[in-house]
Amino acid sequence: MNVALAILWKDLVCEWRSRDRVVAMLLFSLLMALVFHFALPDRRPEEMRALAPGLLWTAWIFASLLGLNRSFALELENDALSGLALAPGTRGWIFLGKAAASFVLISLVEVLTAFVFALFFDLDLIQPAARLAGVAALGTLGITCMGTLLAAMAVRTRFREVLLPILLLPALFPVLAGAVDATIAVMEGHPPPFEAIQLLIVIDGVYLVVSFLGFDYILDE
């Protein structure tokens, strides 16, 4: 557990000093919101609000890909992956520390992006804020768990910027399906469907267990 906390603290401190991941993710997601705003002109407010959940999650996922691609960049640039593998204890704790740091950074970007989407698409996100935060947390957990594992796999390859989206996006289909379905219900003022929340919880649990146990072999490779 101490290893996970140390890596979480290290990643957050490094990001606070450089701010390269958060700034890149935030700019990318804001540009996507701007593109969506101008690509869908002359639509009724009801239609825009119906499209907003899918567009919002699209922006979140692609911004997350940008951040996850950089999650192991510092260790790669300083040839510190081998040193990271020598940390005491189960290597799954290394995964938890890296995934937790990515979860915090991606969540911050999601909050700011949701605010921009609310302005562009005339959305009221104040009333359903608590439910939306819960749905976003479940979706982000699945993204960061599988994304951290696949980012560790792709970081040592020549085409890691291309390989990670190819590997990760198919794995995120069930996460995206459940998250968008729940977000649509929340934005309409209804409780999120039990089936969507159940899907997110099951997928998150599977991805968390697989990534925790499989990270040991990923670092060896």
Secondary structure, DSSP 4 states (H G I P E B T S, - for coil): -HHHHHHHHHHHHHHHHH-HHHHHHHHHHHHHHHHHHHHS-S--HHHHHHHHHHHHHHHHHHHHHHHHHTTTHHHHHTT-HHHHHTSSS-THHHHHHHHHHHHHHHHHHHHHHHHHHHHHTT---STTHHHHHHHHHHHHHHHHHHHHHHHHHHTTSTTHHHHHHHHHHHHTHHHHHHHHHHHHHHHTTSPPPHHHHHHHHHHHHHHHHHHHHHHHHHHH-
